[in-house]
Amino acid sequence: KHSQFRRFVEIGRVCLVNKGEHSGKPAVIVEIVDHARAILDGPVTGVPRGLYHYNDLLLTPIVMKVPRGARSKKVRKEFEAQKIVEKWEASSWAKRRAAKTARQNLGDFARFEVLVLQKRRRNLVRKAVSKAKAA
């Protein structure tokens, strides 16, 4: 019988720090301390090596090959060799997060421009649908 869970806390699991100063940055689990904490390291992404609670992490589907308790130098080498940052940035999850952040940082006039573009798109779609129904 298969488990409903697909992502497990394991050595080499790439996580997204969800809380604190480094929120939104990927890092990798290098050591599991106990049932509630793990040591993460993200030398390429700027996440310092340290103890993080599982509650402050989001597990990604990306798993990299790294030995248990690997030093930062080894983690950096593997991170770059396996192109983890590129894999993360190519994922739909990262793209949605980036779009949401960009949307939140819009100014008043930029939000208005988005509204106008949405109206224009809506009208084009409505016309195309009515044309298709008529044909």
N, C-alpha and C positions, 0 to 999 in steps of 0.2 A: 504494500500500500504506500502511495506517495504522500509526502508531507505537503501541506499547503504553503510552507515557507520556502523561499528560494535564496534568500540572502542571509548568510550566517556570519556571526562575529568569528573571524579566523585571521590567522597571520597572513598578511598580504592583501587583505580586503581594503579597497580604497573607500574612504569615508568622506563625507562632507561635514566640516565643522559647522554646527548649527547655532552656536551660541558664543558670545564673547567677541573679543577683538578680531579674531580670525574667521568670523562667520562667513560662510559661502566659499571657503577655500578647501580644495581636496587635500587629503593626507592619507597615509597608509598605516594600518595597524601593524606594529612590529613586535608587540608583546602583549599577551593577555594577563592582567594582574589578578583579577578575580571576577565574580559574576556581575560586577557593576562598572568595572573600570579597565581601561587598556592604555598602553603607551602608544602614542601616535607620533609620526614623524612626517614632515612635509618640507624637505629641504629645498625643493624646486619652487614650491608655491608660497613659501614664507611662513609656514606653520611650524612653530618651534617644537622640538621633541619634548614630550611631556605626558603627564597623566590626564586622561580625559574620561569623563563619565559617559556611558552609553546613551544616557538621556540627552547629551549634548551633541550627538552624532546622528547622521543619516547615512545608512549603508547604501553604497552604489552597487550596481551589478558588476563592476570592474574588479577583478582580482589579479594581482601581480605576483610573480614568483620572487619571493624574498625570504631568506632564512630567518628563523626565529631569533629575535633579539639583535637584528642587524644594526650596524652602526650607521650614522647619517651619511657617511661617504659611500657606503655600499647601497643604501637606499636611493641616494641621488643618482648613482650610476645606473641602477635598475629602472628608476623612474624615467630617466632620459632614454635608455635603451628600448624600453617597452612603450615609449611614447604615451605615457599615461595622461599627461595634460592634454594632448591632442585628442585622445580617445574621449576624455571627459568633455572637452569643448565641442566635439562632434555629436555628442548625445543630445537627444531631444530635451531631456531634463535640463541640461545646462543652457540650451538655447531658450527654453521657456523662462528660466530664471533671469537670463540676460535681457530678454524682451520685457519682462516685468520690471526689472530695475530701470531700464531705459524709459519705460512708460512712467514710472514714478518720478523720474528726474526731469520730466518735461515741464516747461514753463507754461504760462497762461496762453500765450499766442500759439505755441506748438500744439497744445491740447485742442485749440480751436481749429487749427489746420487739420488735425486728425479727424475731428468731427466732420469737416467739410469733405475730406477724402472718403470717409465712411458713407456719407450721403450720396456722393457721386457713384461709388461702387454699388450701393444699394439700388440706385436708379438704373444703372446698367444691367444689373442682374434681373431686376423686375421686368425691364423691357425685353431682355433675351428670353425670359421664361414665357412672357405673354406672346412673343413671336413664335416660340416653339409650340405653344398650345394652339395657336391659330393655324399652324402649318399641318 
